[in-house]
Structures are given as C-alpha cells and as structure tokens.
Amino acid sequence: MTLDRRTLNTALVSISGIAFVLNFTWEMLQMPLFEGMDWSPTSWTLCAAASLGDAAFSAAAYTALALRHGEARWVCRRDARDVGWVVMGGLVAGVLGEWVSRALGWWSYSDRMPLIPGLEVGVVPLVQLAVLTVATFELVRHFGLCLSRPHT
C-alpha cells in the first residue's frame, strides 16, 4: 500500500494541534512540581515551548509508524505492538528530554516531584509523553481520521 502524503499531512496537523493542547494543559498543571514555576508569562512561555517539543515528538512517532505500516491511516488498525512502540518511545524520549533540559538549566524539580530512583527523573514528566501521545492518537482515531474512511 502506498503512503498517501495528503492524508499523512492532514493527520499530522490534527496530531500536532491535539498534542499541543493536551501537553500544554499537563505542563501547566504540573508547574508546582518544578522550581520557580508560577503563573508568570515566563512560565507560560516555557510550558508552551515544552509543549511544542512534545507535539513534535507525537508527530514524529506518528510518521515513523506510518512509514512502518506504509499507510497514513495506520492508527485506524493500530494494535498493541503499535501502542507499545509509542509508549516505549515516549518513555525513552522523556528520560532523555528531562536529562538534557535539567543539564541545560531550563528547569529543576521542586521537593514535591516524585523521582525515579537511579534515573533521577521526575515521574510526572516521564509519564506525560507516553500517555499523552497515545491519547492524542486515540483522539485522532476516534474523532477524525478513521471516520472519513472505514477500516476493518
């Protein structure tokens, strides 16, 4: 089956928008777990920038699976293995993203952040990318991409 670039582009626009909204909401809700985060424009900007990166991950993960399946509408027939790849990719990207961001001083955790022993990464931001990417794909699957053409 040929990868329909038009359908893929439509999916990526939806995924990027949904992922940004979900991740921005999560970022704002987890602010108390980070040092120096408040309701200032600086904090909002940092949350928005992080959400753009999260949305880019979701778009990249969707594209990777579309290429793997050779089909832009792969999510309409996704299986447990696809979900597993997304979760595993989100966890790996989350760990690496937290390590890099903290090393560059973009943010630091408050005493309230639960940490994963050995990795010293916050549980909440680590879970975020895996969970919200799957949620984004499910929203696209149920309310958009798979409605226009049924798949068995």
C-alpha positions as CSV (number, residue, x, y, z in Angstrom):
1,M,0.0,0.0,0.0
2,T,1.3,3.5,-0.9
3,L,1.7,6.1,1.8
4,D,-0.8,8.8,1.0
5,R,1.1,12.0,1.8
6,R,-2.0,14.2,1.8
7,T,-3.7,12.0,4.4
8,L,-0.5,11.9,6.4
9,N,-0.2,15.7,6.3
10,T,-3.9,16.0,7.5
11,A,-3.2,13.6,10.3
12,L,0.0,15.5,11.3
13,V,-1.9,18.8,11.5
14,S,-4.5,17.2,13.8
15,I,-1.9,15.4,15.9
16,S,0.2,18.5,16.3
17,G,-2.7,20.6,17.5
18,I,-4.2,18.0,19.8
19,A,-0.8,17.1,21.2
20,F,0.0,20.7,21.9
21,V,-3.3,21.3,23.7
22,L,-3.0,18.2,25.8
23,N,0.6,18.7,26.7
24,F,0.2,22.4,27.4
25,T,-2.6,21.6,29.9
26,W,-0.4,18.9,31.5
27,E,2.6,21.3,31.7
28,M,0.5,24.0,33.4
29,L,-0.9,21.5,35.9
30,Q,2.5,20.1,36.8
31,M,4.0,23.6,37.4
32,P,4.0,23.2,41.3
33,L,6.4,20.2,40.8
34,F,9.1,22.5,39.4
35,E,11.2,25.2,41.0
36,G,10.4,28.8,40.1
37,M,7.3,28.0,38.0
38,D,4.3,30.2,38.6
39,W,1.6,31.9,36.6
40,S,4.0,34.5,35.0
41,P,4.4,35.0,31.3
42,T,7.9,33.4,31.6
43,S,6.4,30.2,33.0
44,W,3.7,30.1,30.4
45,T,6.3,30.6,27.6
46,L,8.4,27.7,29.0
47,C,5.3,25.5,29.2
48,A,4.4,26.4,25.6
49,A,7.9,25.7,24.3
50,A,8.0,22.3,26.1
51,S,4.5,21.5,24.6
52,L,5.8,22.3,21.1
53,G,8.6,19.8,21.6
54,D,6.1,17.2,22.9
55,A,3.8,17.8,19.9
56,A,6.9,17.4,17.6
57,F,7.5,14.0,19.3
58,S,3.9,13.0,18.7
59,A,4.1,14.0,15.0
60,A,7.5,12.1,14.6
61,A,6.1,9.0,16.3
62,Y,3.0,9.0,14.1
63,T,5.2,9.5,10.9
64,A,7.5,6.7,12.0
65,L,4.6,4.3,12.4
66,A,3.0,5.5,9.1
67,L,6.3,4.7,7.3
68,R,6.5,1.3,9.1
69,H,3.0,0.4,8.0
70,G,3.2,2.1,4.6
71,E,-0.1,3.8,5.4
72,A,-1.1,7.2,6.8
73,R,-4.2,5.8,8.4
74,W,-2.3,3.1,10.3
75,V,-3.9,4.3,13.6
76,C,-7.3,3.0,12.4
77,R,-6.0,-0.5,12.7
78,R,-3.4,0.0,15.4
79,D,-2.6,-2.9,17.6
80,A,-0.9,-3.5,21.0
81,R,2.5,-3.5,19.4
82,D,2.0,0.0,17.9
83,V,0.8,1.3,21.3
84,G,3.9,-0.4,22.9
85,W,6.2,1.3,20.5
86,V,4.6,4.7,21.2
87,V,4.8,4.2,25.0
88,M,8.4,2.9,24.9
89,G,9.4,5.8,22.6
90,G,7.7,8.3,24.9
91,L,9.5,6.9,27.9
92,V,12.9,7.0,26.3
93,A,12.3,10.4,24.8
94,G,11.0,11.6,28.2
95,V,14.1,10.4,30.1
96,L,16.5,12.0,27.6
97,G,14.5,15.2,27.4
98,E,14.5,15.6,31.1
99,W,18.2,14.9,31.4
100,V,19.1,17.4,28.7
101,S,16.7,20.1,29.9
102,R,17.9,19.8,33.5
103,A,21.5,19.7,32.4
104,L,21.0,22.9,30.4
105,G,19.3,24.5,33.4
106,W,16.0,25.0,31.6
107,W,14.2,23.7,34.7
108,S,14.7,21.9,38.0
109,Y,12.4,19.9,40.2
110,S,10.8,21.0,43.5
111,D,10.8,18.8,46.6
112,R,7.3,17.8,45.6
113,M,8.4,16.0,42.4
114,P,8.5,12.2,42.8
115,L,11.7,10.8,41.3
116,I,12.5,7.5,39.7
117,P,15.4,6.1,41.7
118,G,18.6,5.6,39.6
119,L,17.4,7.8,36.8
120,E,16.7,10.8,38.9
121,V,13.9,11.8,36.5
122,G,10.5,13.1,37.6
123,V,7.7,10.5,37.4
124,V,5.1,13.1,36.2
125,P,7.0,14.4,33.2
126,L,8.3,11.0,32.3
127,V,4.7,9.5,32.1
128,Q,3.5,12.6,30.2
129,L,4.9,11.9,26.8
130,A,4.0,8.3,26.7
131,V,0.4,8.7,28.0
132,L,-0.4,11.9,26.0
133,T,0.9,10.6,22.7
134,V,-1.3,7.5,23.0
135,A,-4.2,9.7,24.0
136,T,-3.5,12.1,21.0
137,F,-3.5,9.1,18.6
138,E,-6.8,7.8,20.1
139,L,-8.5,11.2,19.8
140,V,-7.4,11.4,16.1
141,R,-8.5,7.8,15.6
142,H,-12.0,8.1,17.2
143,F,-12.9,11.7,16.2
144,G,-11.3,12.3,12.9
145,L,-9.0,10.3,10.7
146,C,-10.9,7.0,10.9
147,L,-14.3,8.5,10.5
148,S,-13.7,9.5,6.9
149,R,-13.0,6.0,5.6
150,P,-13.9,2.8,7.5
151,H,-11.2,0.2,8.1
152,T,-11.6,-3.4,9.1
